[in-house]
């Protein structure tokens, strides 16, 4: 059963069995999402398609893949949830790019969970002959006791999926109006400048250690300083396995952990290059003036 058929059911909900249901949310907000990027919108009526977000982290082979006629690419701060046996749940973040594709609901086939898969929050769909696992944040128990996964207008997919699945989604995506604009920033839920600053720091944390060579200079981060109270020194030796380096400030050298380095300032000091399409620094948003 495809998502268009589910959307036409009572309240857009399909009661799969006595334990599980799936609901499809339509809405015109998706048109507004595209127009907020670069004046783009899918060539289809609102409510007949869903947006699929396909993300790849910096360094992955799919990071530079994009389909400008059908998808819109945004630089993104990607959040990952982890579980530790003693410390519990914690989050990490990585820089990446997210491509948004508009796919007709009739081209998205819901895949029934297999026996033993369990229920909840990671439903699968079939698009272009490939099975795509979704990440749904709006699942929960319904009034009738069934667990219900709410498929919103923007469907998240698993990060760093195989390229064949990316191609399958792109093959079914609706063509877009407008012109592709590179260097756009995904900051739907946060302040644009704050998001850009966080993305820049995450990129510097990766570009800096990979680019650092003997003779480069490092700048220590907040709360750290050398014995003479300075914050900057030249590198004499690098121990990449232990994520540390040694400066030439003393005859015996000074050990500096990578975590003690301000990589944004270090990248700027040494001229370490960011990707050419990295977003430009946005202007601070003006606060509303009170009367």
Residue, then its C-alpha position, 0 to 999 in steps of 0.5 A: x500500500x502506498x502513502x497516497x492510499x493511506x492518506x485517503x483513509x479515515x484521518x489518514x491512518x492505516x490500522x495495520x493490526x491490533x498493535x500497530x498503525x501508520x498515519x500520513x500527514x499532508x500539508x502545504x507547509x512543504x511548499x513554504x519550505x522550498x520557497x524559503x530556500x531559493x524560490x523553489x517548489x516542486x511541480x506538483x500540488x501541495x499535499x500530493x508529495x512528501x519531502x525526503x531528507x537524505x544526509x551524508x556526513x563530511x568525509x563520506x563518499x556521498x557527501x558531494x553527491x547531488x541532483x540539482x534538477x530534483x534536489x536541494x542541498x543544505x549544509x547541516x549540523x547532524x545530531x546523533x544519539x548514542x547509549x552508554x551502558x553506565x552513562x545512559x543516553x548522550x548526543x554527538x554532532x557532525x557536519x554534513x549535507x542534506x539533500x531534500x527530494x520531493x517524491x509523490x506519495x503514490x511512489x512511496x510504498x509502505x513496507x510491512x514490518x517483518x516478524x521479529x522486527x518489532x514496532x515503532x519509529x523506524x518504518x520502511x518504505x520502498x522507493x524506486x525498487x530500493x527499501x528505505x528506512x525512515x527515522x520518525x520522531x513523532x511515534x507514540x501510542x494512540x487512543x486505541x492502544x496501537x503504536x502509531x508512526x506519524x509520517x510527517x511532510x518531511x521524512x528523515x532517512x538514515x544518514x550515510x545510506x548506500x548511494x544506490x538508495x540515493x539514486x533510487x530516491x532521485x529517480x522518483x523525485x519531482x522536478x523543481x522550479x528555480x535555480x540551484x544555489x550552493x552554500x545554503x544552510x539548514x537552520x529551520x529550527x535555530x538562529x542562522x548565525x548560531x547554526x553557522x558558528x556551530x557548523x564552522x566549529x565542527x568543520x574546523x575540528x575535522x579539517x584542523x587535525x587533518x591539515x596540521x603539520x610540523x611548523x604550523x602554529x596552534x591556538x589554545x582554547x578558552x581556559x588553556x594557556x602555556x607557562x608564559x601565559x601565551x595562547x599560541x605556539x609552533x608545533x615540533x611534533x605530532x602524535x596523531x594516534x593519541x590526538x596530541x602534539x608537542x610544541x617547541x616552547x621549551x627544550x623538552x617540549x610541551x604536550x598539547x591535547x587536540x581537545x585543548x586547541x581552538x581549531x577555528x582560530x588555528x585554521x584561520x591562523x594557518x590558512x587551512x581551507x574550508x570547502x569552496x561551497x561552505x556557507x558564508x557567515x550570515x548577518x546577525x538577525x535583527x531583534x524586534x524593536x519594542x514600541 
